[in-house]
Amino acid sequence: MKVDELLDKHNLERETTTRYIDAITHMNQSETATEIEVSRQTINRYKNTFAQMRPQERSLIIASLIQEKLLEQGLEK
């Protein structure tokens, strides 16, 4: 299954998911909400959705979106 299909299946937005993954790894939920400019309720929904995913789905989404982010950062230099 492709990343976009998984995001649709779980009703997640691609850009918000990418920003969520990046921020939540080094911030708490309140800080993450502020950093990516969404509500704490949205952060909680994303956290719960990720918790309900199969491990393979979660890993595919995280790996794919972070790889894209790293490639974008490399192009910006």
C-alpha positions as CSV (number, residue, x, y, z in Angstrom):
1,M,0.0,0.0,0.0
2,K,1.3,3.5,-0.8
3,V,1.8,6.2,1.7
4,D,-1.0,8.4,0.3
5,E,-3.4,5.5,0.5
6,L,-2.5,4.9,4.1
7,L,-2.9,8.6,5.0
8,D,-6.3,8.6,3.3
9,K,-7.3,5.4,5.0
10,H,-6.5,7.0,8.4
11,N,-7.8,10.4,7.5
12,L,-4.5,12.2,7.9
13,E,-3.1,15.1,6.0
14,R,0.3,14.6,4.4
15,E,1.9,17.9,5.4
16,T,0.6,17.8,9.0
17,T,1.7,14.2,9.4
18,T,5.2,15.1,8.2
19,R,5.4,18.0,10.6
20,Y,3.9,16.0,13.4
21,I,6.4,13.2,13.0
22,D,9.3,15.6,13.0
23,A,8.1,17.6,16.0
24,I,6.8,14.9,18.3
25,T,10.2,13.2,18.4
26,H,11.7,16.0,20.4
27,M,8.7,17.9,21.9
28,N,5.8,17.2,24.1
29,Q,2.3,17.3,22.7
30,S,1.6,21.0,23.7
31,E,4.9,22.1,22.2
32,T,4.2,20.1,19.0
33,A,0.8,21.7,18.6
34,T,2.3,25.2,18.9
35,E,5.3,24.3,16.6
36,I,3.1,23.0,13.8
37,E,0.2,25.4,14.4
38,V,-2.5,23.0,15.1
39,S,-4.7,22.4,18.2
40,R,-3.7,20.0,21.0
41,Q,-6.8,18.1,20.0
42,T,-5.4,17.5,16.5
43,I,-2.1,16.3,18.0
44,N,-4.0,13.9,20.3
45,R,-6.0,12.6,17.3
46,Y,-2.7,12.0,15.3
47,K,-1.2,10.2,18.3
48,N,-4.2,8.0,18.7
49,T,-4.4,7.2,15.0
50,F,-0.7,6.3,14.9
51,A,-1.3,4.0,18.0
52,Q,-4.1,2.2,16.2
53,M,-2.1,1.6,13.0
54,R,-0.5,-1.7,12.2
55,P,3.3,-1.5,12.9
56,Q,4.0,-1.9,9.2
57,E,1.7,1.0,8.2
58,R,3.2,3.3,10.9
59,S,6.7,2.4,9.8
60,L,6.0,3.0,6.2
61,I,4.5,6.4,6.8
62,I,7.2,7.6,9.1
63,A,10.1,6.3,6.9
64,S,8.6,7.7,3.7
65,L,7.7,11.1,5.0
66,I,10.9,11.7,6.9
67,Q,12.9,10.6,3.8
68,E,11.1,13.2,1.7
69,K,11.8,15.8,4.4
70,L,15.5,15.0,4.4
71,L,15.7,15.2,0.6
72,E,14.0,18.6,0.7
73,Q,16.4,19.8,3.3
74,G,19.3,18.6,1.2
75,L,18.0,20.5,-1.8
76,E,17.7,23.7,0.2
77,K,21.4,23.9,1.0
